[in-house]
Amino acid sequence: MSAGIHLYIVTGASRGLGAALTRALLKPGNRVICVARSRSPELEADIAASGVPVAWHLQDLSQPSAAAGWLGSVLDAVDETPASVTLILNAGVVEPIGPITALHETTLIPHLLTNLATPMTMTGAFIEHTTRFDCARKVLAISSGAARNPVPGWSAYCAGKAALDMFIRSVNAEYASVPEPRAVRAVALAPGVVDTDMQETIRGADFAAVQRFRDLKANDQLASPEDTARRIVAYLDRPDFGKTELDDIRNY
Ligand SMILES: NC(=O)c1ccc[n+]([C@@H]2O[C@H](COP(=O)([O-])OP(=O)(O)OC[C@H]3O[C@@H](n4cnc5c(N)ncnc54)[C@H](OP(=O)(O)O)[C@@H]3O)[C@@H](O)[C@H]2O)c1
């Protein structure tokens, strides 16, 4: 790696917002490490055409220890100090959707492992394995409006994302004293309602407010992944990144 490269790790890069974020990062001077359980031939064609170095890794992010181990070894293999390094915790699931009385560990635990425990262990690995770099370190967790306002039927998702918000605040509390240039800054950012596979899953689910999501789609009121990703990448470059720990891209 040549000095001065901006290094990004994007989780859940194969589809939806993660694929759009990866595309938005295909700029000279960037290097991207993508991870998901599957590949995207369309995205990989765009990556190849861009000339930007991108490494694609297949990893199940419902396994927190394996995910952290993977990230640690990937970061250990980086052979020069980047100008900045950013972990984008985007991978997530919305199911199980349904009443609290139907919660069961067979679906609840994998949900919380993916949406909460793995982002936590990956952040730990990220902080530990980037300590040798004299560069700014950013963690961006893709949160949700549902972390901050409950949606009946989404208790697993709301609770997991709310806990992810608090984890991000904990990162800042624990690492605020790390001096420049190796400062760690973390933000949990809600992306708005974005036209992805996750929204299709939501429209097909059974919960009280489902019609609102069907109407948003029918009335063409969903944000596009491309526009949302462009705004999130601009947000990452803000000099005051980290000042607002819990944020919403719709505020900008
Ligand atoms: N869409 C919205 O309106 C909306 C609103 C608020 C927040 N969000 C948040 O935004 C983020 C992206 O959501 P999206 O709408 O783009 O969802 P999506 O279209 O369903 O894509 C989810 C991504 O996460 C990956 N993923 C899921 N489980 C995984 C696992 N076990 N291991 C590895 N990768 C996994 C998927 O890749 P593979 O299946 O290939 O593994 C896929 O790339 C999520 O954190 C979501 O909660 C979305």
The ligand as an SDF file (V2000), in Angstrom:
LIG
                    3D

 48 52  0  0  0  0  0  0  0  0999 V2000
  -32.9820    0.1790    4.1420 N   0  0  0  0  0  0  0  0  0  0  0  0
  -33.4150    0.9960    5.1130 C   0  0  0  0  0  0  0  0  0  0  0  0
  -34.4610    1.6870    4.9700 O   0  0  0  0  0  0  0  0  0  0  0  0
  -32.6450    1.1340    6.3740 C   0  0  0  0  0  0  0  0  0  0  0  0
  -33.1100    2.0500    7.3280 C   0  0  0  0  0  0  0  0  0  0  0  0
  -32.4030    2.2020    8.5140 C   0  0  0  0  0  0  0  0  0  0  0  0
  -31.2420    1.4860    8.7220 C   0  0  0  0  0  0  0  0  0  0  0  0
  -30.8130    0.5840    7.7820 N   0  0  0  0  0  0  0  0  0  0  0  0
  -29.5670   -0.1420    8.0640 C   0  0  0  0  0  0  0  0  0  0  0  0
  -28.7000    0.0010    6.9560 O   0  0  0  0  0  0  0  0  0  0  0  0
  -27.8360   -1.1300    6.8640 C   0  0  0  0  0  0  0  0  0  0  0  0
  -27.8760   -1.6850    5.4530 C   0  0  0  0  0  0  0  0  0  0  0  0
  -29.2010   -2.1290    5.2030 O   0  0  0  0  0  0  0  0  0  0  0  0
  -29.7740   -2.4170    3.7410 P   0  0  0  0  0  0  0  0  0  0  0  0
  -31.0870   -1.7850    3.6900 O   0  0  0  0  0  0  0  0  0  0  0  0
  -28.7400   -2.1060    2.7150 O   0  0  0  0  0  0  0  0  0  0  0  0
  -29.9880   -3.9970    3.8770 O   0  0  0  0  0  0  0  0  0  0  0  0
  -29.9200   -5.1700    2.7790 P   0  0  0  0  0  0  0  0  0  0  0  0
  -30.2530   -4.6340    1.4510 O   0  0  0  0  0  0  0  0  0  0  0  0
  -30.7410   -6.2600    3.3570 O   0  0  0  0  0  0  0  0  0  0  0  0
  -28.3770   -5.5850    2.7960 O   0  0  0  0  0  0  0  0  0  0  0  0
  -27.8270   -6.1170    3.9790 C   0  0  0  0  0  0  0  0  0  0  0  0
  -26.3420   -6.3690    3.7880 C   0  0  0  0  0  0  0  0  0  0  0  0
  -25.8520   -6.9570    5.0060 O   0  0  0  0  0  0  0  0  0  0  0  0
  -25.1980   -8.1700    4.6820 C   0  0  0  0  0  0  0  0  0  0  0  0
  -25.3770   -9.1500    5.7400 N   0  0  0  0  0  0  0  0  0  0  0  0
  -26.5290   -9.4960    6.3730 C   0  0  0  0  0  0  0  0  0  0  0  0
  -26.3080  -10.5000    7.2020 N   0  0  0  0  0  0  0  0  0  0  0  0
  -24.9920  -10.8120    7.1100 C   0  0  0  0  0  0  0  0  0  0  0  0
  -24.1640  -11.7830    7.7130 C   0  0  0  0  0  0  0  0  0  0  0  0
  -24.6260  -12.6850    8.6020 N   0  0  0  0  0  0  0  0  0  0  0  0
  -22.8580  -11.8230    7.3590 N   0  0  0  0  0  0  0  0  0  0  0  0
  -22.3730  -10.9420    6.4620 C   0  0  0  0  0  0  0  0  0  0  0  0
  -23.1000  -10.0030    5.8500 N   0  0  0  0  0  0  0  0  0  0  0  0
  -24.4060   -9.9410    6.1810 C   0  0  0  0  0  0  0  0  0  0  0  0
  -25.8130   -8.6350    3.3630 C   0  0  0  0  0  0  0  0  0  0  0  0
  -24.8750   -9.4100    2.6430 O   0  0  0  0  0  0  0  0  0  0  0  0
  -25.0020  -11.0000    2.3510 P   0  0  0  0  0  0  0  0  0  0  0  0
  -26.4520  -11.3670    2.3890 O   0  0  0  0  0  0  0  0  0  0  0  0
  -24.3390  -11.1430    1.0210 O   0  0  0  0  0  0  0  0  0  0  0  0
  -24.2170  -11.6110    3.4510 O   0  0  0  0  0  0  0  0  0  0  0  0
  -26.0630   -7.3220    2.6470 C   0  0  0  0  0  0  0  0  0  0  0  0
  -24.9200   -6.9170    1.9530 O   0  0  0  0  0  0  0  0  0  0  0  0
  -28.3360   -2.1160    7.9370 C   0  0  0  0  0  0  0  0  0  0  0  0
  -27.5400   -2.0120    9.0880 O   0  0  0  0  0  0  0  0  0  0  0  0
  -29.7460   -1.6350    8.2150 C   0  0  0  0  0  0  0  0  0  0  0  0
  -30.1900   -2.0000    9.4950 O   0  0  0  0  0  0  0  0  0  0  0  0
  -31.4870    0.3980    6.6100 C   0  0  0  0  0  0  0  0  0  0  0  0
  1  2  1  0
  2  3  2  0
  2  4  1  0
  4  5  1  0
  4 48  2  0
  5  6  2  0
  6  7  1  0
  7  8  2  0
  8  9  1  0
  8 48  1  0
  9 10  1  0
  9 46  1  0
 10 11  1  0
 11 12  1  0
 11 44  1  0
 12 13  1  0
 13 14  1  0
 14 15  2  0
 14 16  1  0
 14 17  1  0
 17 18  1  0
 18 19  2  0
 18 20  1  0
 18 21  1  0
 21 22  1  0
 22 23  1  0
 23 24  1  0
 23 42  1  0
 24 25  1  0
 25 26  1  0
 25 36  1  0
 26 27  1  0
 26 35  1  0
 27 28  2  0
 28 29  1  0
 29 30  1  0
 29 35  2  0
 30 31  1  0
 30 32  2  0
 32 33  1  0
 33 34  2  0
 34 35  1  0
 36 37  1  0
 36 42  1  0
 37 38  1  0
 38 39  2  0
 38 40  1  0
 38 41  1  0
 42 43  1  0
 44 45  1  0
 44 46  1  0
 46 47  1  0
M  CHG  2   8   1  16  -1
M  END
$$$$
